[in-house]
Amino acid sequence: MAADYVERLPPTGNNRGGAAYHDKRFALQAALREFDSAIFLDADVRVSPRPVRGGPLPPGLAVLPGERESLAQVLELRGQWRAPFFADLARDLLGNADILRSTYWISEWCYGVTRDGRESRFFEAWDRAADFMQGRNVFSGEGGVMGLIAACAGWEPDGSALTWLAPLIQHEANGPKTA
């Protein structure tokens, strides 16, 4: 777990460690200190060894191709209990909960970020959103948070920039982990 994450968040569950949500931002920030672009892959993502050449990533947020669902759609189908928290977060970050209908849910297990001068707004919003959600004991919904913070940065997630990567990866998610 990122040192920044461990130092900044209090332990949970009888002081047995912190919940590993919103820790991705620390890895991404570290990578962007050295490079203009960074692609984040969850630990349970397997990448094919086939060599492939991807093009440069566009400025802002690059996401996997596929059907894009609004935050409102995702919350209605897969997490109605979180809807009030996301409405409150949207009001806190952007001043209006209506943004949930036009902001996208982001697959947080694979995405890329390229610096364009607005990344500081993205990470500041992510810090604020993480504190907001964790302060309410909501330890899920990173994809929804990412959609809102992209809106805070003024980024429209680009669903075509990682098309070259999509066929090379497999997300194991809740399935068995294999070597």
Wavefront OBJ file of the C-alpha trace (Angstrom):
o trace
v 0.000 0.000 0.000
v 1.292 3.469 -0.809
v 3.190 5.131 2.036
v 1.179 8.332 1.556
v -2.023 6.365 2.024
v -0.819 4.656 5.179
v 0.405 7.924 6.715
v -2.699 9.981 5.913
v -5.603 7.704 6.861
v -6.509 6.378 10.282
v -6.719 2.601 10.751
v -10.106 0.901 10.513
v -11.553 -2.264 12.029
v -9.962 -2.562 15.479
v -6.814 -0.781 14.274
v -6.041 -3.598 11.832
v -5.292 -1.424 8.807
v -6.974 0.970 6.451
v -9.448 0.185 3.727
v -7.700 0.158 0.335
v -9.929 2.593 -1.516
v -8.761 5.700 -3.317
v -5.136 4.628 -2.923
v -4.734 4.548 -6.716
v -4.273 8.301 -6.745
v -0.947 8.064 -4.940
v 0.551 5.671 -7.502
v -0.736 7.840 -10.323
v 0.617 11.048 -8.801
v 4.041 9.437 -8.372
v 4.101 8.274 -11.995
v 3.059 11.705 -13.290
v 5.934 13.348 -11.429
v 8.275 11.465 -13.782
v 6.221 11.044 -16.972
v 3.662 12.990 -19.004
v 1.301 9.991 -19.122
v 0.572 7.056 -16.849
v -1.646 4.007 -17.266
v -3.014 2.457 -14.095
v -3.804 -1.264 -13.940
v -5.204 -2.952 -10.823
v -3.136 -5.752 -9.328
v -5.702 -8.291 -10.562
v -5.292 -7.303 -14.217
v -3.313 -9.664 -16.400
v -1.577 -8.327 -19.507
v -0.814 -10.453 -22.557
v 2.894 -10.639 -23.358
v 2.201 -9.901 -27.042
v 4.057 -6.757 -28.034
v 1.841 -3.964 -29.232
v 2.434 -0.342 -29.916
v -0.056 2.119 -28.534
v -0.145 5.700 -29.604
v 0.294 8.683 -27.326
v -2.529 9.257 -24.890
v -4.592 12.407 -25.283
v -4.519 15.035 -22.532
v -6.762 14.239 -19.572
v -8.414 10.927 -18.754
v -8.292 7.903 -21.091
v -10.676 5.032 -20.332
v -11.419 1.639 -21.808
v -13.759 1.522 -24.803
v -17.265 0.237 -24.311
v -20.719 1.282 -23.347
v -20.632 4.260 -21.066
v -23.096 4.479 -18.229
v -23.933 7.602 -16.287
v -23.395 7.624 -12.544
v -27.152 7.809 -12.093
v -27.641 4.641 -14.207
v -24.984 2.688 -12.315
v -26.299 3.740 -8.930
v -29.841 2.792 -9.915
v -28.792 -0.654 -11.159
v -25.907 -1.562 -8.882
v -25.850 0.408 -5.690
v -28.946 2.367 -4.773
v -27.759 2.555 -1.167
v -24.831 4.743 -2.377
v -26.994 7.215 -4.323
v -27.520 9.686 -1.445
v -23.774 9.760 -0.749
v -22.972 10.438 -4.403
v -25.649 13.131 -4.598
v -24.085 14.819 -1.564
v -20.598 14.434 -3.033
v -21.707 15.911 -6.366
v -23.183 18.905 -4.546
v -19.990 19.292 -2.519
v -17.638 19.068 -5.513
v -19.684 20.609 -8.309
v -22.573 22.381 -6.628
v -25.323 20.250 -8.155
v -26.434 16.618 -7.949
v -27.897 16.746 -11.482
v -24.366 16.092 -12.759
v -24.910 12.418 -11.839
v -27.040 12.062 -14.996
v -24.339 13.363 -17.348
v -21.129 12.196 -15.658
v -19.800 8.752 -16.470
v -18.884 5.842 -14.249
v -15.207 5.028 -14.892
v -13.723 1.520 -14.791
v -11.175 2.226 -12.092
v -9.157 -0.927 -12.768
v -7.690 0.394 -16.057
v -7.320 4.013 -17.145
v -4.698 6.499 -18.206
v -3.983 10.106 -17.323
v -1.937 12.569 -19.351
v -0.876 15.879 -17.913
v -2.427 18.987 -19.419
v -2.223 21.463 -16.537
v -5.572 20.425 -15.046
v -4.316 17.297 -13.270
v -3.849 19.245 -10.033
v -7.614 19.946 -10.019
v -8.220 16.231 -10.651
v -6.074 15.150 -7.695
v -7.319 17.893 -5.367
v -10.892 16.809 -6.115
v -9.893 13.164 -5.565
v -8.388 13.976 -2.162
v -11.546 15.843 -1.211
v -13.839 13.095 -2.538
v -11.878 10.342 -0.776
v -12.083 12.218 2.531
v -15.790 12.859 1.940
v -16.681 9.225 1.212
v -14.394 7.679 3.812
v -15.683 10.131 6.413
v -19.102 8.581 5.815
v -17.737 5.005 5.879
v -18.475 4.496 2.181
v -15.690 2.242 0.974
v -16.914 1.527 -2.542
v -17.702 3.421 -5.685
v -14.267 4.518 -6.854
v -15.536 4.495 -10.443
v -18.239 6.986 -9.542
v -15.794 9.208 -7.711
v -13.501 9.150 -10.748
v -16.334 10.308 -12.981
v -17.051 13.252 -10.695
v -13.427 14.271 -10.284
v -12.891 14.132 -14.052
v -15.773 16.622 -14.325
v -14.076 18.782 -11.670
v -10.939 18.870 -13.810
v -12.966 19.674 -16.916
v -12.014 16.376 -18.538
v -14.293 14.409 -20.844
v -13.116 10.790 -20.495
v -11.738 9.576 -23.840
v -13.134 6.112 -24.580
v -11.031 5.494 -27.681
v -7.474 6.151 -26.497
v -7.014 2.713 -24.870
v -8.610 0.682 -27.674
v -5.200 -0.839 -28.448
v -4.827 -2.028 -24.826
v -8.291 -3.531 -24.284
v -7.693 -6.853 -26.126
v -4.438 -7.402 -24.230
v -5.837 -7.308 -20.710
v -7.994 -9.500 -18.519
v -9.484 -8.247 -15.274
v -9.855 -11.114 -12.832
v -11.965 -9.013 -10.428
v -13.626 -11.372 -7.937
v -12.529 -14.506 -9.741
v -9.728 -16.875 -8.860
v -6.261 -15.370 -8.936
v -3.829 -17.251 -11.115
v -0.127 -16.845 -11.703
l 1 2 3 4 5 6 7 8 9 10 11 12 13 14 15 16 17 18 19 20 21 22 23 24 25 26 27 28 29 30 31 32 33 34 35 36 37 38 39 40 41 42 43 44 45 46 47 48 49 50 51 52 53 54 55 56 57 58 59 60 61 62 63 64 65 66 67 68 69 70 71 72 73 74 75 76 77 78 79 80 81 82 83 84 85 86 87 88 89 90 91 92 93 94 95 96 97 98 99 100 101 102 103 104 105 106 107 108 109 110 111 112 113 114 115 116 117 118 119 120 121 122 123 124 125 126 127 128 129 130 131 132 133 134 135 136 137 138 139 140 141 142 143 144 145 146 147 148 149 150 151 152 153 154 155 156 157 158 159 160 161 162 163 164 165 166 167 168 169 170 171 172 173 174 175 176 177 178 179
